[in-house]
Amino acid sequence: MSYELEKQGVDTNNKLWTATALIDQLSKVYQAHWDWLIFIKMAGSPTAGVEYLQQC
């Protein structure tokens, strides 16, 4: 997740970067999750997306 957010320009250089991202750049957090779900769907595993969501 952090790698994907870094690719989208989220600053991860502080201890509270996750909280800062959720407050200041929530749309990028949503996009990173969405991109992952699309990846899982394209991978062809019908249960991979469900397993991923259960971990959140």
PDBQT receptor file of N, H, CA, C and O in Angstrom, charges set to zero:
ATOM      1  N   MET A   1       0.822  -1.190   0.000  1.00  0.00    +0.000 N 
ATOM      2  CA  MET A   1       0.000   0.000   0.000  1.00  0.00    +0.000 C 
ATOM      3  C   MET A   1       0.866   1.254   0.000  1.00  0.00    +0.000 C 
ATOM      4  O   MET A   1       0.585   2.198  -0.739  1.00  0.00    +0.000 OA
ATOM      5  N   SER A   2       1.901   1.276   0.809  1.00  0.00    +0.000 N 
ATOM      6  H   SER A   2       2.129   0.509   1.410  1.00  0.00    +0.000 HD
ATOM      7  CA  SER A   2       2.734   2.478   0.883  1.00  0.00    +0.000 C 
ATOM      8  C   SER A   2       3.432   2.746  -0.445  1.00  0.00    +0.000 C 
ATOM      9  O   SER A   2       3.583   3.899  -0.849  1.00  0.00    +0.000 OA
ATOM     10  N   TYR A   3       3.854   1.687  -1.121  1.00  0.00    +0.000 N 
ATOM     11  H   TYR A   3       3.731   0.750  -0.792  1.00  0.00    +0.000 HD
ATOM     12  CA  TYR A   3       4.506   1.869  -2.423  1.00  0.00    +0.000 C 
ATOM     13  C   TYR A   3       3.547   2.522  -3.418  1.00  0.00    +0.000 C 
ATOM     14  O   TYR A   3       3.923   3.451  -4.133  1.00  0.00    +0.000 OA
ATOM     15  N   GLU A   4       2.319   2.037  -3.459  1.00  0.00    +0.000 N 
ATOM     16  H   GLU A   4       2.013   1.283  -2.878  1.00  0.00    +0.000 HD
ATOM     17  CA  GLU A   4       1.328   2.600  -4.378  1.00  0.00    +0.000 C 
ATOM     18  C   GLU A   4       1.040   4.059  -4.045  1.00  0.00    +0.000 C 
ATOM     19  O   GLU A   4       0.909   4.887  -4.947  1.00  0.00    +0.000 OA
ATOM     20  N   LEU A   5       0.941   4.375  -2.776  1.00  0.00    +0.000 N 
ATOM     21  H   LEU A   5       1.048   3.703  -2.044  1.00  0.00    +0.000 HD
ATOM     22  CA  LEU A   5       0.691   5.767  -2.383  1.00  0.00    +0.000 C 
ATOM     23  C   LEU A   5       1.891   6.655  -2.693  1.00  0.00    +0.000 C 
ATOM     24  O   LEU A   5       1.722   7.809  -3.085  1.00  0.00    +0.000 OA
ATOM     25  N   GLU A   6       3.091   6.130  -2.520  1.00  0.00    +0.000 N 
ATOM     26  H   GLU A   6       3.228   5.192  -2.201  1.00  0.00    +0.000 HD
ATOM     27  CA  GLU A   6       4.282   6.900  -2.892  1.00  0.00    +0.000 C 
ATOM     28  C   GLU A   6       4.273   7.205  -4.386  1.00  0.00    +0.000 C 
ATOM     29  O   GLU A   6       4.627   8.309  -4.800  1.00  0.00    +0.000 OA
ATOM     30  N   LYS A   7       3.866   6.219  -5.199  1.00  0.00    +0.000 N 
ATOM     31  H   LYS A   7       3.579   5.322  -4.862  1.00  0.00    +0.000 HD
ATOM     32  CA  LYS A   7       3.778   6.441  -6.643  1.00  0.00    +0.000 C 
ATOM     33  C   LYS A   7       2.784   7.543  -6.974  1.00  0.00    +0.000 C 
ATOM     34  O   LYS A   7       2.935   8.237  -7.979  1.00  0.00    +0.000 OA
ATOM     35  N   GLN A   8       1.770   7.707  -6.134  1.00  0.00    +0.000 N 
ATOM     36  H   GLN A   8       1.648   7.143  -5.317  1.00  0.00    +0.000 HD
ATOM     37  CA  GLN A   8       0.753   8.733  -6.365  1.00  0.00    +0.000 C 
ATOM     38  C   GLN A   8       1.135  10.081  -5.755  1.00  0.00    +0.000 C 
ATOM     39  O   GLN A   8       0.376  11.046  -5.851  1.00  0.00    +0.000 OA
ATOM     40  N   GLY A   9       2.311  10.147  -5.129  1.00  0.00    +0.000 N 
ATOM     41  H   GLY A   9       2.927   9.363  -5.052  1.00  0.00    +0.000 HD
ATOM     42  CA  GLY A   9       2.802  11.416  -4.622  1.00  0.00    +0.000 C 
ATOM     43  C   GLY A   9       2.518  11.697  -3.160  1.00  0.00    +0.000 C 
ATOM     44  O   GLY A   9       2.699  12.828  -2.710  1.00  0.00    +0.000 OA
ATOM     45  N   VAL A  10       2.077  10.697  -2.405  1.00  0.00    +0.000 N 
ATOM     46  H   VAL A  10       1.930   9.778  -2.772  1.00  0.00    +0.000 HD
ATOM     47  CA  VAL A  10       1.833  10.894  -0.979  1.00  0.00    +0.000 C 
ATOM     48  C   VAL A  10       3.176  10.905  -0.251  1.00  0.00    +0.000 C 
ATOM     49  O   VAL A  10       4.011  10.024  -0.458  1.00  0.00    +0.000 OA
ATOM     50  N   ASP A  11       3.375  11.910   0.604  1.00  0.00    +0.000 N 
ATOM     51  H   ASP A  11       2.696  12.625   0.772  1.00  0.00    +0.000 HD
ATOM     52  CA  ASP A  11       4.611  12.020   1.377  1.00  0.00    +0.000 C 
ATOM     53  C   ASP A  11       4.593  11.001   2.518  1.00  0.00    +0.000 C 
ATOM     54  O   ASP A  11       3.740  11.079   3.403  1.00  0.00    +0.000 OA
ATOM     55  N   THR A  12       5.512  10.063   2.503  1.00  0.00    +0.000 N 
ATOM     56  H   THR A  12       6.204  10.000   1.785  1.00  0.00    +0.000 HD
ATOM     57  CA  THR A  12       5.586   9.026   3.543  1.00  0.00    +0.000 C 
ATOM     58  C   THR A  12       6.818   9.203   4.431  1.00  0.00    +0.000 C 
ATOM     59  O   THR A  12       7.296   8.244   5.038  1.00  0.00    +0.000 OA
ATOM     60  N   ASN A  13       7.321  10.414   4.501  1.00  0.00    +0.000 N 
ATOM     61  H   ASN A  13       6.933  11.193   4.008  1.00  0.00    +0.000 HD
ATOM     62  CA  ASN A  13       8.562  10.665   5.247  1.00  0.00    +0.000 C 
ATOM     63  C   ASN A  13       8.332  11.159   6.671  1.00  0.00    +0.000 C 
ATOM     64  O   ASN A  13       9.154  11.910   7.195  1.00  0.00    +0.000 OA
ATOM     65  N   ASN A  14       7.244  10.760   7.302  1.00  0.00    +0.000 N 
ATOM     66  H   ASN A  14       6.577  10.149   6.876  1.00  0.00    +0.000 HD
ATOM     67  CA  ASN A  14       7.058  11.081   8.711  1.00  0.00    +0.000 C 
ATOM     68  C   ASN A  14       6.310   9.940   9.390  1.00  0.00    +0.000 C 
ATOM     69  O   ASN A  14       5.705   9.100   8.724  1.00  0.00    +0.000 OA
ATOM     70  N   LYS A  15       6.355   9.916  10.697  1.00  0.00    +0.000 N 
ATOM     71  H   LYS A  15       6.846  10.598  11.238  1.00  0.00    +0.000 HD
ATOM     72  CA  LYS A  15       5.778   8.801  11.445  1.00  0.00    +0.000 C 
ATOM     73  C   LYS A  15       4.265   8.715  11.307  1.00  0.00    +0.000 C 
ATOM     74  O   LYS A  15       3.698   7.628  11.422  1.00  0.00    +0.000 OA
ATOM     75  N   LEU A  16       3.613   9.818  11.067  1.00  0.00    +0.000 N 
ATOM     76  H   LEU A  16       4.073  10.701  10.974  1.00  0.00    +0.000 HD
ATOM     77  CA  LEU A  16       2.155   9.847  10.981  1.00  0.00    +0.000 C 
ATOM     78  C   LEU A  16       1.663   9.978   9.545  1.00  0.00    +0.000 C 
ATOM     79  O   LEU A  16       0.598  10.545   9.300  1.00  0.00    +0.000 OA
ATOM     80  N   TRP A  17       2.428   9.460   8.604  1.00  0.00    +0.000 N 
ATOM     81  H   TRP A  17       3.293   8.999   8.803  1.00  0.00    +0.000 HD
ATOM     82  CA  TRP A  17       2.068   9.644   7.197  1.00  0.00    +0.000 C 
ATOM     83  C   TRP A  17       0.739   9.003   6.853  1.00  0.00    +0.000 C 
ATOM     84  O   TRP A  17       0.013   9.521   6.005  1.00  0.00    +0.000 OA
ATOM     85  N   THR A  18       0.402   7.892   7.487  1.00  0.00    +0.000 N 
ATOM     86  H   THR A  18       0.992   7.472   8.176  1.00  0.00    +0.000 HD
ATOM     87  CA  THR A  18      -0.871   7.241   7.158  1.00  0.00    +0.000 C 
ATOM     88  C   THR A  18      -2.041   8.114   7.589  1.00  0.00    +0.000 C 
ATOM     89  O   THR A  18      -3.007   8.270   6.842  1.00  0.00    +0.000 OA
ATOM     90  N   ALA A  19      -1.964   8.679   8.780  1.00  0.00    +0.000 N 
ATOM     91  H   ALA A  19      -1.179   8.552   9.387  1.00  0.00    +0.000 HD
ATOM     92  CA  ALA A  19      -3.025   9.562   9.253  1.00  0.00    +0.000 C 
ATOM     93  C   ALA A  19      -3.110  10.812   8.381  1.00  0.00    +0.000 C 
ATOM     94  O   ALA A  19      -4.202  11.263   8.033  1.00  0.00    +0.000 OA
ATOM     95  N   THR A  20      -1.967  11.360   8.037  1.00  0.00    +0.000 N 
ATOM     96  H   THR A  20      -1.080  10.994   8.319  1.00  0.00    +0.000 HD
ATOM     97  CA  THR A  20      -1.937  12.546   7.182  1.00  0.00    +0.000 C 
ATOM     98  C   THR A  20      -2.552  12.249   5.818  1.00  0.00    +0.000 C 
ATOM     99  O   THR A  20      -3.299  13.065   5.277  1.00  0.00    +0.000 OA
ATOM    100  N   ALA A  21      -2.239  11.092   5.271  1.00  0.00    +0.000 N 
ATOM    101  H   ALA A  21      -1.632  10.430   5.711  1.00  0.00    +0.000 HD
ATOM    102  CA  ALA A  21      -2.798  10.716   3.969  1.00  0.00    +0.000 C 
ATOM    103  C   ALA A  21      -4.312  10.575   4.054  1.00  0.00    +0.000 C 
ATOM    104  O   ALA A  21      -5.027  11.005   3.149  1.00  0.00    +0.000 OA
ATOM    105  N   LEU A  22      -4.805   9.977   5.133  1.00  0.00    +0.000 N 
ATOM    106  H   LEU A  22      -4.224   9.628   5.868  1.00  0.00    +0.000 HD
ATOM    107  CA  LEU A  22      -6.249   9.812   5.287  1.00  0.00    +0.000 C 
ATOM    108  C   LEU A  22      -6.966  11.150   5.430  1.00  0.00    +0.000 C 
ATOM    109  O   LEU A  22      -8.099  11.305   4.973  1.00  0.00    +0.000 OA
ATOM    110  N   ILE A  23      -6.314  12.097   6.053  1.00  0.00    +0.000 N 
ATOM    111  H   ILE A  23      -5.394  11.971   6.423  1.00  0.00    +0.000 HD
ATOM    112  CA  ILE A  23      -6.940  13.412   6.254  1.00  0.00    +0.000 C 
ATOM    113  C   ILE A  23      -6.792  14.293   5.020  1.00  0.00    +0.000 C 
ATOM    114  O   ILE A  23      -7.766  14.891   4.562  1.00  0.00    +0.000 OA
ATOM    115  N   ASP A  24      -5.578  14.375   4.481  1.00  0.00    +0.000 N 
ATOM    116  H   ASP A  24      -4.787  13.890   4.853  1.00  0.00    +0.000 HD
ATOM    117  CA  ASP A  24      -5.286  15.333   3.423  1.00  0.00    +0.000 C 
ATOM    118  C   ASP A  24      -5.430  14.789   2.014  1.00  0.00    +0.000 C 
ATOM    119  O   ASP A  24      -5.675  15.553   1.080  1.00  0.00    +0.000 OA
ATOM    120  N   GLN A  25      -5.281  13.479   1.843  1.00  0.00    +0.000 N 
ATOM    121  H   GLN A  25      -5.082  12.858   2.601  1.00  0.00    +0.000 HD
ATOM    122  CA  GLN A  25      -5.270  12.914   0.491  1.00  0.00    +0.000 C 
ATOM    123  C   GLN A  25      -6.103  11.627   0.425  1.00  0.00    +0.000 C 
ATOM    124  O   GLN A  25      -5.659  10.611  -0.109  1.00  0.00    +0.000 OA
ATOM    125  N   LEU A  26      -7.292  11.695   0.968  1.00  0.00    +0.000 N 
ATOM    126  H   LEU A  26      -7.653  12.521   1.401  1.00  0.00    +0.000 HD
ATOM    127  CA  LEU A  26      -8.148  10.524   1.037  1.00  0.00    +0.000 C 
ATOM    128  C   LEU A  26      -8.458   9.945  -0.342  1.00  0.00    +0.000 C 
ATOM    129  O   LEU A  26      -8.562   8.728  -0.496  1.00  0.00    +0.000 OA
ATOM    130  N   SER A  27      -8.602  10.796  -1.322  1.00  0.00    +0.000 N 
ATOM    131  H   SER A  27      -8.517  11.784  -1.196  1.00  0.00    +0.000 HD
ATOM    132  CA  SER A  27      -8.904  10.299  -2.665  1.00  0.00    +0.000 C 
ATOM    133  C   SER A  27      -7.776   9.402  -3.196  1.00  0.00    +0.000 C 
ATOM    134  O   SER A  27      -8.041   8.456  -3.937  1.00  0.00    +0.000 OA
ATOM    135  N   LYS A  28      -6.539   9.687  -2.827  1.00  0.00    +0.000 N 
ATOM    136  H   LYS A  28      -6.324  10.455  -2.225  1.00  0.00    +0.000 HD
ATOM    137  CA  LYS A  28      -5.423   8.848  -3.264  1.00  0.00    +0.000 C 
ATOM    138  C   LYS A  28      -5.436   7.508  -2.539  1.00  0.00    +0.000 C 
ATOM    139  O   LYS A  28      -5.061   6.490  -3.120  1.00  0.00    +0.000 OA
ATOM    140  N   VAL A  29      -5.859   7.494  -1.288  1.00  0.00    +0.000 N 
ATOM    141  H   VAL A  29      -6.164   8.322  -0.816  1.00  0.00    +0.000 HD
ATOM    142  CA  VAL A  29      -5.980   6.245  -0.549  1.00  0.00    +0.000 C 
ATOM    143  C   VAL A  29      -7.069   5.384  -1.188  1.00  0.00    +0.000 C 
ATOM    144  O   VAL A  29      -6.874   4.186  -1.394  1.00  0.00    +0.000 OA
ATOM    145  N   TYR A  30      -8.211   5.991  -1.501  1.00  0.00    +0.000 N 
ATOM    146  H   TYR A  30      -8.369   6.964  -1.333  1.00  0.00    +0.000 HD
ATOM    147  CA  TYR A  30      -9.279   5.270  -2.190  1.00  0.00    +0.000 C 
ATOM    148  C   TYR A  30      -8.784   4.725  -3.525  1.00  0.00    +0.000 C 
ATOM    149  O   TYR A  30      -9.052   3.576  -3.874  1.00  0.00    +0.000 OA
ATOM    150  N   GLN A  31      -8.067   5.551  -4.259  1.00  0.00    +0.000 N 
ATOM    151  H   GLN A  31      -7.849   6.485  -3.975  1.00  0.00    +0.000 HD
ATOM    152  CA  GLN A  31      -7.582   5.128  -5.572  1.00  0.00    +0.000 C 
ATOM    153  C   GLN A  31      -6.619   3.951  -5.464  1.00  0.00    +0.000 C 
ATOM    154  O   GLN A  31      -6.674   3.030  -6.279  1.00  0.00    +0.000 OA
ATOM    155  N   ALA A  32      -5.744   3.973  -4.474  1.00  0.00    +0.000 N 
ATOM    156  H   ALA A  32      -5.700   4.721  -3.812  1.00  0.00    +0.000 HD
ATOM    157  CA  ALA A  32      -4.809   2.867  -4.292  1.00  0.00    +0.000 C 
ATOM    158  C   ALA A  32      -5.552   1.570  -3.992  1.00  0.00    +0.000 C 
ATOM    159  O   ALA A  32      -5.189   0.516  -4.514  1.00  0.00    +0.000 OA
ATOM    160  N   HIS A  33      -6.591   1.634  -3.154  1.00  0.00    +0.000 N 
ATOM    161  H   HIS A  33      -6.886   2.490  -2.730  1.00  0.00    +0.000 HD
ATOM    162  CA  HIS A  33      -7.399   0.450  -2.873  1.00  0.00    +0.000 C 
ATOM    163  C   HIS A  33      -8.130  -0.027  -4.124  1.00  0.00    +0.000 C 
ATOM    164  O   HIS A  33      -8.168  -1.222  -4.416  1.00  0.00    +0.000 OA
ATOM    165  N   TRP A  34      -8.702   0.911  -4.851  1.00  0.00    +0.000 N 
ATOM    166  H   TRP A  34      -8.671   1.882  -4.613  1.00  0.00    +0.000 HD
ATOM    167  CA  TRP A  34      -9.426   0.570  -6.077  1.00  0.00    +0.000 C 
ATOM    168  C   TRP A  34      -8.484  -0.099  -7.090  1.00  0.00    +0.000 C 
ATOM    169  O   TRP A  34      -8.832  -1.116  -7.689  1.00  0.00    +0.000 OA
ATOM    170  N   ASP A  35      -7.310   0.470  -7.273  1.00  0.00    +0.000 N 
ATOM    171  H   ASP A  35      -7.027   1.296  -6.786  1.00  0.00    +0.000 HD
ATOM    172  CA  ASP A  35      -6.339  -0.102  -8.206  1.00  0.00    +0.000 C 
ATOM    173  C   ASP A  35      -5.980  -1.529  -7.805  1.00  0.00    +0.000 C 
ATOM    174  O   ASP A  35      -5.831  -2.397  -8.665  1.00  0.00    +0.000 OA
ATOM    175  N   TRP A  36      -5.842  -1.772  -6.508  1.00  0.00    +0.000 N 
ATOM    176  H   TRP A  36      -5.964  -1.066  -5.810  1.00  0.00    +0.000 HD
ATOM    177  CA  TRP A  36      -5.512  -3.115  -6.040  1.00  0.00    +0.000 C 
ATOM    178  C   TRP A  36      -6.656  -4.081  -6.344  1.00  0.00    +0.000 C 
ATOM    179  O   TRP A  36      -6.418  -5.203  -6.792  1.00  0.00    +0.000 OA
ATOM    180  N   LEU A  37      -7.890  -3.652  -6.104  1.00  0.00    +0.000 N 
ATOM    181  H   LEU A  37      -8.083  -2.741  -5.740  1.00  0.00    +0.000 HD
ATOM    182  CA  LEU A  37      -9.029  -4.531  -6.384  1.00  0.00    +0.000 C 
ATOM    183  C   LEU A  37      -9.140  -4.838  -7.877  1.00  0.00    +0.000 C 
ATOM    184  O   LEU A  37      -9.475  -5.959  -8.258  1.00  0.00    +0.000 OA
ATOM    185  N   ILE A  38      -8.863  -3.860  -8.709  1.00  0.00    +0.000 N 
ATOM    186  H   ILE A  38      -8.590  -2.949  -8.400  1.00  0.00    +0.000 HD
ATOM    187  CA  ILE A  38      -8.871  -4.096 -10.157  1.00  0.00    +0.000 C 
ATOM    188  C   ILE A  38      -7.771  -5.090 -10.521  1.00  0.00    +0.000 C 
ATOM    189  O   ILE A  38      -7.989  -5.980 -11.343  1.00  0.00    +0.000 OA
ATOM    190  N   PHE A  39      -6.601  -4.946  -9.919  1.00  0.00    +0.000 N 
ATOM    191  H   PHE A  39      -6.424  -4.223  -9.251  1.00  0.00    +0.000 HD
ATOM    192  CA  PHE A  39      -5.507  -5.876 -10.167  1.00  0.00    +0.000 C 
ATOM    193  C   PHE A  39      -5.918  -7.304  -9.807  1.00  0.00    +0.000 C 
ATOM    194  O   PHE A  39      -5.677  -8.241 -10.568  1.00  0.00    +0.000 OA
ATOM    195  N   ILE A  40      -6.539  -7.456  -8.642  1.00  0.00    +0.000 N 
ATOM    196  H   ILE A  40      -6.735  -6.696  -8.024  1.00  0.00    +0.000 HD
ATOM    197  CA  ILE A  40      -6.981  -8.780  -8.188  1.00  0.00    +0.000 C 
ATOM    198  C   ILE A  40      -7.997  -9.356  -9.176  1.00  0.00    +0.000 C 
ATOM    199  O   ILE A  40      -7.930 -10.534  -9.528  1.00  0.00    +0.000 OA
ATOM    200  N   LYS A  41      -8.927  -8.525  -9.614  1.00  0.00    +0.000 N 
ATOM    201  H   LYS A  41      -8.981  -7.568  -9.328  1.00  0.00    +0.000 HD
ATOM    202  CA  LYS A  41      -9.940  -8.979 -10.567  1.00  0.00    +0.000 C 
ATOM    203  C   LYS A  41      -9.284  -9.435 -11.867  1.00  0.00    +0.000 C 
ATOM    204  O   LYS A  41      -9.667 -10.460 -12.430  1.00  0.00    +0.000 OA
ATOM    205  N   MET A  42      -8.310  -8.688 -12.340  1.00  0.00    +0.000 N 
ATOM    206  H   MET A  42      -7.999  -7.855 -11.883  1.00  0.00    +0.000 HD
ATOM    207  CA  MET A  42      -7.636  -9.035 -13.584  1.00  0.00    +0.000 C 
ATOM    208  C   MET A  42      -6.756 -10.274 -13.410  1.00  0.00    +0.000 C 
ATOM    209  O   MET A  42      -6.466 -10.973 -14.380  1.00  0.00    +0.000 OA
ATOM    210  N   ALA A  43      -6.337 -10.542 -12.185  1.00  0.00    +0.000 N 
ATOM    211  H   ALA A  43      -6.573  -9.974 -11.397  1.00  0.00    +0.000 HD
ATOM    212  CA  ALA A  43      -5.512 -11.722 -11.924  1.00  0.00    +0.000 C 
ATOM    213  C   ALA A  43      -6.333 -13.000 -12.057  1.00  0.00    +0.000 C 
ATOM    214  O   ALA A  43      -5.780 -14.090 -12.198  1.00  0.00    +0.000 OA
ATOM    215  N   GLY A  44      -7.652 -12.859 -12.012  1.00  0.00    +0.000 N 
ATOM    216  H   GLY A  44      -8.102 -11.973 -11.898  1.00  0.00    +0.000 HD
ATOM    217  CA  GLY A  44      -8.512 -14.002 -12.251  1.00  0.00    +0.000 C 
ATOM    218  C   GLY A  44      -8.854 -14.844 -11.039  1.00  0.00    +0.000 C 
ATOM    219  O   GLY A  44      -9.433 -15.922 -11.179  1.00  0.00    +0.000 OA
ATOM    220  N   SER A  45      -8.508 -14.378  -9.864  1.00  0.00    +0.000 N 
ATOM    221  H   SER A  45      -8.037 -13.503  -9.751  1.00  0.00    +0.000 HD
ATOM    222  CA  SER A  45      -8.850 -15.130  -8.663  1.00  0.00    +0.000 C 
ATOM    223  C   SER A  45     -10.174 -14.625  -8.115  1.00  0.00    +0.000 C 
ATOM    224  O   SER A  45     -10.254 -13.478  -7.676  1.00  0.00    +0.000 OA
ATOM    225  N   PRO A  46     -11.210 -15.448  -8.130  1.00  0.00    +0.000 N 
ATOM    226  CA  PRO A  46     -12.516 -14.972  -7.685  1.00  0.00    +0.000 C 
ATOM    227  C   PRO A  46     -12.596 -14.671  -6.198  1.00  0.00    +0.000 C 
ATOM    228  O   PRO A  46     -13.488 -13.940  -5.768  1.00  0.00    +0.000 OA
ATOM    229  N   THR A  47     -11.685 -15.218  -5.407  1.00  0.00    +0.000 N 
ATOM    230  H   THR A  47     -10.960 -15.812  -5.757  1.00  0.00    +0.000 HD
ATOM    231  CA  THR A  47     -11.731 -14.981  -3.965  1.00  0.00    +0.000 C 
ATOM    232  C   THR A  47     -10.663 -14.019  -3.480  1.00  0.00    +0.000 C 
ATOM    233  O   THR A  47     -10.693 -13.610  -2.319  1.00  0.00    +0.000 OA
ATOM    234  N   ALA A  48      -9.730 -13.649  -4.324  1.00  0.00    +0.000 N 
ATOM    235  H   ALA A  48      -9.706 -13.980  -5.267  1.00  0.00    +0.000 HD
ATOM    236  CA  ALA A  48      -8.616 -12.792  -3.878  1.00  0.00    +0.000 C 
ATOM    237  C   ALA A  48      -9.115 -11.437  -3.392  1.00  0.00    +0.000 C 
ATOM    238  O   ALA A  48      -8.615 -10.931  -2.387  1.00  0.00    +0.000 OA
ATOM    239  N   GLY A  49     -10.083 -10.836  -4.074  1.00  0.00    +0.000 N 
ATOM    240  H   GLY A  49     -10.489 -11.246  -4.891  1.00  0.00    +0.000 HD
ATOM    241  CA  GLY A  49     -10.612  -9.536  -3.650  1.00  0.00    +0.000 C 
ATOM    242  C   GLY A  49     -11.292  -9.618  -2.308  1.00  0.00    +0.000 C 
ATOM    243  O   GLY A  49     -11.144  -8.718  -1.481  1.00  0.00    +0.000 OA
ATOM    244  N   VAL A  50     -12.043 -10.694  -2.073  1.00  0.00    +0.000 N 
ATOM    245  H   VAL A  50     -12.163 -11.425  -2.745  1.00  0.00    +0.000 HD
ATOM    246  CA  VAL A  50     -12.724 -10.884  -0.788  1.00  0.00    +0.000 C 
ATOM    247  C   VAL A  50     -11.696 -11.065   0.318  1.00  0.00    +0.000 C 
ATOM    248  O   VAL A  50     -11.821 -10.468   1.387  1.00  0.00    +0.000 OA
ATOM    249  N   GLU A  51     -10.691 -11.877   0.071  1.00  0.00    +0.000 N 
ATOM    250  H   GLU A  51     -10.590 -12.362  -0.797  1.00  0.00    +0.000 HD
ATOM    251  CA  GLU A  51      -9.646 -12.104   1.064  1.00  0.00    +0.000 C 
ATOM    252  C   GLU A  51      -8.933 -10.792   1.385  1.00  0.00    +0.000 C 
ATOM    253  O   GLU A  51      -8.601 -10.534   2.543  1.00  0.00    +0.000 OA
ATOM    254  N   TYR A  52      -8.697  -9.973   0.381  1.00  0.00    +0.000 N 
ATOM    255  H   TYR A  52      -8.967 -10.182  -0.559  1.00  0.00    +0.000 HD
ATOM    256  CA  TYR A  52      -8.035  -8.684   0.595  1.00  0.00    +0.000 C 
ATOM    257  C   TYR A  52      -8.893  -7.779   1.476  1.00  0.00    +0.000 C 
ATOM    258  O   TYR A  52      -8.386  -7.165   2.415  1.00  0.00    +0.000 OA
ATOM    259  N   LEU A  53     -10.187  -7.695   1.179  1.00  0.00    +0.000 N 
ATOM    260  H   LEU A  53     -10.599  -8.194   0.416  1.00  0.00    +0.000 HD
ATOM    261  CA  LEU A  53     -11.066  -6.824   1.953  1.00  0.00    +0.000 C 
ATOM    262  C   LEU A  53     -11.195  -7.296   3.406  1.00  0.00    +0.000 C 
ATOM    263  O   LEU A  53     -11.351  -6.470   4.306  1.00  0.00    +0.000 OA
ATOM    264  N   GLN A  54     -11.135  -8.579   3.642  1.00  0.00    +0.000 N 
ATOM    265  H   GLN A  54     -11.009  -9.250   2.912  1.00  0.00    +0.000 HD
ATOM    266  CA  GLN A  54     -11.230  -9.096   5.000  1.00  0.00    +0.000 C 
ATOM    267  C   GLN A  54     -10.014  -8.705   5.832  1.00  0.00    +0.000 C 
ATOM    268  O   GLN A  54     -10.098  -8.649   7.058  1.00  0.00    +0.000 OA
ATOM    269  N   GLN A  55      -8.888  -8.435   5.181  1.00  0.00    +0.000 N 
ATOM    270  H   GLN A  55      -8.820  -8.480   4.185  1.00  0.00    +0.000 HD
ATOM    271  CA  GLN A  55      -7.678  -8.033   5.885  1.00  0.00    +0.000 C 
ATOM    272  C   GLN A  55      -7.706  -6.564   6.279  1.00  0.00    +0.000 C 
ATOM    273  O   GLN A  55      -6.963  -6.157   7.172  1.00  0.00    +0.000 OA
ATOM    274  N   CYS A  56      -8.536  -5.766   5.640  1.00  0.00    +0.000 N 
ATOM    275  H   CYS A  56      -9.140  -6.096   4.914  1.00  0.00    +0.000 HD
ATOM    276  CA  CYS A  56      -8.582  -4.323   5.907  1.00  0.00    +0.000 C 
ATOM    277  C   CYS A  56      -9.238  -4.014   7.235  1.00  0.00    +0.000 C 
ATOM    278  O   CYS A  56      -9.356  -2.847   7.609  1.00  0.00    +0.000 OA
TER     279      CYS A  56
